[in-house]
Amino acid sequence: MKTFIFDLDNTLYSKALNVFGLIDQRINRYMHEKLGIPEHEVDSLRRHYWKIHGVTLNGLMIHYDVDPEDFLEFVHDVELKRILKPNKKLRKALKNINSNKVILTNGSIRHAENVLSALEIDDVFQDIFDVRVASFKPKPFPEPYLKVLEILKVPGRDCVMIDDIPENLKTAKDLGMKTILIGLSNGHAFIDLCLEKACALGEIAYSDI
């Protein structure tokens, strides 16, 4: 019996819905309105911090002494229920996985709860681990994975990681997990299975993972 560790954004719903784009806009607003960073510099700096630190928040904590709780509350203040709708097919696929299922996200617990509620799958997962789980160290750094394994009291070999970002799955594979990419693999050897969308999980045999 394996533990299934799910990413949240762009994994449990389609990237085409552009929820992350709305969050990026909120991050840009935070950087400009609260930190006074010139508007024309904001977007490139946000991307730079994300590339270097894994999430923009860590760059802002280091260089601007940002309060992470204030940041997370501000950037995730988006109206999800006008974008995300209940997904019965996804719910059925998840319910058919007769294993412990948890969320590991670089966002906040509040954001994860809002996403799961909008999709009407909030009762399917046993726990949510957010960017706080390893003192704001995000995926793909190993610290959040190791902390989740410690809390769950399971070895990596007994876990399956589902994510839309190959780099996040590379860390999972290094820790002994099986890996499922939501999207195209581009030939990455560390990915065990690729699915177009998470609801396709209902079509696979979990004993083979």
N, C-alpha and C positions, 0 to 999 in steps of 0.2 A: 504494500500500500504506500503510494508516494504522496508527498505534500506538493501541491501546486501553488507556485508563487507567481502572481500576476502583476505585471505593470498595469497602470491605469490609463493615462492619456494616450490616445491614438492606438491603443491596444484593444480596449473594451468597446470602443466606438471608432468610427471611421475618421481617419485623418482629414478627409475631404470636408468634414463638418467645421473645421477650422476653429475649434475651441481653443487650441493652443495659441492661435493668432490673436484671439481676444485677450488672453493672459499676457502675451507679449506686449500688446498695446498698454495694458495696465502697468507692466513693468516699466515701459518707456515713460509713462505719466509719472510714476513714482520717482524715477531718476531725475526727471525735469522739475516737477512741482515740489518735491520734498527735499531733494538734494541740490537743486540749483544747477544741475549739469546742463550746458547749452543744448537746446533742442536738436540742433544739427549734429551733435556728437553722440546723442543718446543711443541710437539704434546700433551703430557700429561698436560702441563700448559694451552694450548689452551682449552682443554676439561674441565679442572678445572674451568677456568674463565667462560666458557659458563654455567657450571652447577650452579655456585654460583651467577653470575651476569645476567644470561639470554642471554647475548651475550659476546663474547670474548673481544670486544671493550671496554666495561665498566671496565673490569679488567685491561686492558692496560692503560686506562685513569687514573685509581686510582693509579696503582702501577708504571707506567712508564711515566706518564704525556704525553701520546700520543695525537697528534692533530687528532681529529676524522675525519676531512675532508681529511687529507692526508691518513689516514687508509682506509676510504671508497673508495677513488679513486683507491688506489693500489689493494685492495683485490677483487674488482669487475671488474678488467681489464681482463676479459675472453672473448674469442670469442664464443658467444652464437649461432650464426647462422649456425655453422657447427654441432651443437648438436640439437637445437630446430628448428622444421619445422612448417610451417603454419598448424593450426589445424582447419579445416573447421567444424568438428562436434562440437568442443568446442565453436567456434564462433557462430554457430547456436543456441546452448543451451543458451549461454549468451545473445544473442540478443532477445531470446524468453522470457527472464525475464523482464517484463515490469515494472521495478522499478529502482530506483537510485542504481548504483553499483560503489563501491570504493575499492581501494586496501589499506590494512594495513600490512606493511611488516617491519621486523627488519633489512632489508637491506637498500639500498639507493634508492632515486628516480631515479637516472641514471640507476641503475641496473634494477629496475622495468620497466622503459621505454624500455630498451634493450630486456628484456624478452617478454614484450607485443608486441613489434615490430616483434620479431622473430616468434612469434605465430600468428601474424597478427590479433591481437585483441586489438590493442592500441586505437582504436576509440570507444571501447565498454564501457570503464570506465569513470566516471565523474571526479574522482579525485584520487590522489595517496598520501597516508600518509606514510612516512618512519620513520626510527628510530629517526629522529630529532624532530618529532611531540611533544614529551614530554621530550625534553632536553636529548635525548639519553637513556631514560628509556624504555626498550623493553617489548614486550609481554613475559611472561604472567602477568607482573605487571599491575595493573589496570590503571595506569596513561595514557598510550597511548590510551586505549579504551575511557576513560573519556574525553580526549582532542578531540578525533574524534567526539564523541557524541556532545560535546560542539560546535565544528565547524559546524557540520551538522545540529545542532539545532533539534535533534531528541532524544527521550528517548530510552533506551535500549530495551524496550518491542516492539518497532517498527522496530527492526533490526534482521537480520539473519547473523550469523558469519559462514564462511566456512574456515576450516583450516585442516591441516594434523596432528597437534600435539594436543592431548587431553588436555594437561595442558592449552594451549591457549584458548580452548573452555570452560574450567572450569571457567575462569575469565569472559568470555562473558556471560555464564549462570548466574553467580553471579550478573551480571549487568542487568539481565532480558531478555537477547537476546535468540532467538532460535538458535540452533547449528547444523551444519552439518559437520561431519568428513569425510574427504577423506581418507579412509582406514578402518581398523578393529577397533571396539570400545572396545573390551575386557570387555564388560559389564558395561562401565561407564554410570551411571544413568543420568549424566548431558548432554549427547549427544542425540539429538532428532532424528537424521537420519544419517546413514552411507552410503557412496557411494564409489564404487571402484575407480572412477575417476571423475574429475569435469565435463566432458562432459555428464555424466549421469544425470546432473541437468535438462537436457531437458526432462527427463522421469518422473519427479515428478510434483505433483499438488501444486503450491505455496500457494494456499489458505489453505492448510492443515498444513503449517509450522507455 
